[in-house]
Amino acid sequence: MQPDTLNIAVLVSEGQHPVSGRARRAHQDACALELALSLPPSLNGKVSAIHAGDPEQDALRDYLGMGIDGLTVLNQTAEDDALAVLTPYLSEQQPDILLTGVRAECGEGSGLLPYLLAERLGWPLVTGIAAIESIENDEASLLQALPRGQRRRIKVRLPFVASVESAAAEPRQIAFAKARRGNIARLTPATEADLARAEWTLSAAKSRPKRLKVSTAKTAADRFKQATAKAQGGKGQIIRDDPQAAAKAIYDLLVEEGVLRK
């Protein structure tokens, strides 16, 4: 037995391209919406997208371009607490499944929102899922993504909160016409200032140098291979030797092969 109409809510946010910095749909949030839209028609699922923030963000229309009819925006500023507007709204709507990304691409990006929402709503939480296999007797069978491509099957009772990992199916392409035609419903709930955020000092993050692997060679053939190898992209290596490493490696190799004598 399952609900006559399965209500699925997906929390979406504005993302940021990792190279250009251009505003876009957040990848994990788009994966969560794709997972909801890809459920079989037999489940009779009704998908709704929710965003807490500025309704004028152009990136929000990327989600409309995925095929949903509309998107609900709970209007608030960046200094407001998202939990203060999401918790009462979700308590009123009572979705059967609440899907989120693992963490946001902009702002705090702490990944705590699914945990805090599940705690306030009193619902179970499953993190990093890759698929929803089935829903029967008010119980869902989920596949949780594990390292090295492994999967764990988890069963959970409705309603529940689940964060969707990037290992889920890639989101569909954006249809420009649907993105323009889609409706954004603007709600103005009571907001609360994020007191913890007000005490922070924000600054640009600096990338830290990574420790490179030191390569060691035991034989003359290995030293020759290292001295003459071309540099390749990806993981770097440091070869510690004297400035005449290439010549010395060639000489040692010829001695071992019997071409030269010491």
C-alpha positions in Angstrom: 0.0 0.0 0.0 1.3 3.5 -0.9 -0.2 7.0 -0.9 -2.7 7.7 -3.7 -0.6 10.7 -4.7 3.1 10.7 -3.7 4.2 14.2 -2.9 7.9 14.8 -3.5 9.5 18.1 -2.5 13.0 19.1 -3.8 15.0 21.9 -2.3 17.0 23.8 -4.9 19.5 26.5 -4.7 21.7 28.8 -6.9 24.9 27.1 -8.0 28.2 28.4 -9.2 30.3 27.0 -12.1 33.7 25.8 -10.6 35.8 27.4 -13.4 34.0 30.5 -14.6 32.1 31.3 -11.4 29.0 31.9 -13.5 25.6 31.4 -11.7 23.9 28.1 -12.7 21.7 25.4 -11.3 23.5 23.5 -8.4 24.6 20.1 -9.8 23.6 18.0 -6.8 20.2 19.8 -6.5 19.6 19.2 -10.2 20.5 15.5 -9.6 17.8 15.4 -6.8 15.2 17.0 -9.1 16.2 14.5 -11.9 15.8 11.6 -9.5 12.3 12.8 -8.6 11.2 13.4 -12.2 12.6 10.0 -13.2 10.4 8.0 -10.9 8.0 5.6 -12.7 4.5 6.9 -13.5 3.0 4.0 -11.5 4.0 5.9 -8.3 1.8 8.8 -9.3 4.3 11.2 -8.0 3.7 15.0 -7.8 7.1 16.9 -7.8 7.4 20.4 -6.4 10.6 22.5 -6.2 11.3 24.9 -3.3 13.9 27.6 -2.9 14.6 29.8 0.1 16.2 33.1 -1.1 16.0 35.7 -3.7 13.3 35.0 -6.4 15.1 37.2 -8.9 18.0 34.8 -9.4 18.2 33.9 -13.0 19.7 30.5 -12.2 16.4 29.3 -10.7 14.9 29.2 -14.2 17.4 26.4 -15.1 15.3 24.1 -12.8 12.1 25.1 -14.6 13.8 24.2 -17.9 14.0 20.6 -16.6 10.3 20.2 -17.0 8.6 21.2 -13.8 5.5 23.4 -14.0 6.5 25.9 -11.3 8.9 26.7 -8.5 8.0 28.1 -5.1 10.4 30.7 -3.6 10.3 31.6 0.0 11.6 35.2 -0.1 14.4 36.0 2.3 17.8 37.7 2.3 21.2 36.1 2.5 21.4 37.2 6.2 18.2 35.3 7.1 18.0 31.8 8.5 16.7 29.3 5.9 15.5 26.9 8.6 13.1 29.6 10.0 11.1 29.7 6.7 11.6 26.1 5.4 10.5 24.3 8.6 7.0 25.8 8.9 6.4 25.6 5.2 7.3 21.9 5.0 5.3 21.2 8.1 2.3 22.6 6.4 2.8 21.0 3.0 3.7 17.6 4.6 5.6 16.0 1.6 6.1 12.3 1.6 9.7 12.6 0.4 12.1 15.6 0.8 15.1 15.6 -1.5 18.1 17.9 -1.2 21.7 18.1 -2.5 24.5 17.0 -0.1 25.8 20.6 0.1 25.3 24.0 -1.6 27.7 25.4 -4.1 27.4 29.0 -2.8 27.2 30.5 0.6 28.0 28.5 3.7 28.0 25.1 1.9 28.3 23.3 5.3 25.9 20.4 4.3 24.0 20.7 7.6 20.7 21.8 6.2 19.3 18.2 5.6 20.3 17.2 9.1 18.8 20.2 10.8 15.5 19.9 8.7 15.2 16.2 9.5 15.7 17.0 13.2 13.1 19.7 13.3 10.6 17.8 11.3 11.2 14.6 13.2 11.8 12.6 10.0 14.5 10.0 9.3 17.4 11.1 7.2 19.3 9.1 4.6 22.5 10.7 3.2 24.1 10.4 -0.2 21.6 8.4 -2.1 21.9 7.5 -5.8 18.5 6.1 -6.6 15.0 5.3 -5.3 14.3 1.7 -6.3 10.7 1.2 -5.1 8.0 2.5 -2.7 5.6 -0.1 -1.2 3.6 -0.2 2.0 4.8 3.3 3.0 8.3 2.1 2.8 11.0 3.1 0.3 13.9 1.1 -0.9 16.9 3.4 -1.6 20.4 2.9 -3.0 23.1 4.8 -1.0 26.3 5.7 -2.9 29.5 4.4 -1.2 33.2 5.0 -2.1 34.6 3.1 -5.2 31.3 2.7 -6.9 29.7 0.5 -4.2 26.0 0.7 -3.3 24.1 0.0 -0.1 20.4 -0.8 -0.1 18.5 1.0 2.6 14.8 0.7 3.5 13.1 3.7 5.2 9.6 4.6 6.2 7.7 7.6 4.7 8.0 10.5 5.2 11.8 11.0 5.1 14.6 13.4 4.1 17.3 12.2 1.7 20.3 14.0 0.3 21.3 13.1 -3.2 24.9 12.4 -4.2 26.5 13.4 -7.5 26.7 9.6 -8.2 23.0 9.7 -9.1 21.8 10.0 -12.7 23.0 13.1 -14.5 20.3 15.9 -14.8 18.7 16.3 -18.1 19.4 19.2 -20.4 17.7 22.5 -19.9 14.9 23.4 -22.4 15.0 27.1 -23.0 11.3 27.5 -23.8 10.2 25.7 -20.6 12.6 27.7 -18.6 11.0 31.0 -19.9 7.4 29.8 -19.6 7.8 28.3 -16.1 6.1 30.1 -13.2 7.9 31.2 -10.1 5.5 31.6 -7.1 6.8 34.2 -4.6 5.9 33.8 -0.9 6.9 36.2 1.8 7.0 34.3 5.1 8.1 35.6 8.5 11.9 35.6 8.5 14.5 35.4 11.2 18.1 36.7 11.1 20.8 34.1 11.2 22.5 35.1 14.5 25.4 32.7 14.1 26.2 34.1 10.7 26.3 37.6 12.0 29.2 36.7 14.3 31.3 35.3 11.4 34.2 37.0 9.6 34.2 36.0 5.9 37.3 36.1 3.7 38.4 34.6 0.4 39.6 31.0 0.7 43.2 30.3 -0.3 44.3 27.1 -1.9 46.9 25.2 0.1 49.9 23.5 -1.6 49.5 19.7 -1.9 52.3 17.4 -0.8 53.8 15.7 -3.9 54.7 12.1 -3.9 58.5 11.4 -3.8 59.5 8.8 -6.4 62.4 6.4 -5.6 64.2 4.2 -8.0 66.2 1.1 -7.0 67.7 0.0 -10.3 69.5 1.8 -13.1 66.6 1.0 -15.5 64.1 2.7 -13.2 66.3 5.8 -12.9 66.7 6.0 -16.6 63.0 5.7 -17.1 62.4 8.5 -14.6 65.1 10.8 -16.0 63.8 10.5 -19.6 60.0 10.4 -18.9 57.9 13.3 -20.2 55.9 15.4 -17.8 52.2 14.5 -17.8 49.2 16.2 -16.3 47.5 14.9 -13.2 49.4 13.7 -10.1 52.9 15.1 -9.8 56.1 13.4 -8.7 59.4 14.7 -7.4 62.6 13.0 -8.5 65.4 13.7 -6.1 68.8 13.2 -7.8 71.9 15.1 -8.8 71.8 17.5 -11.9 73.5 14.8 -14.0 70.7 12.3 -13.3 69.9 11.4 -16.9 73.6 10.9 -17.9 74.3 8.8 -14.8 71.2 6.7 -15.3 72.2 6.0 -18.9 75.8 5.1 -17.9 74.6 2.7 -15.1 72.2 1.0 -17.5 74.9 0.4 -20.1 77.2 -1.0 -17.4 74.5 -3.4 -16.2 73.8 -4.5 -19.8 77.6 -5.2 -20.3 78.0 -2.6 -23.0 80.5 -0.6 -20.9 82.9 -1.5 -18.1 83.6 0.6 -15.0 
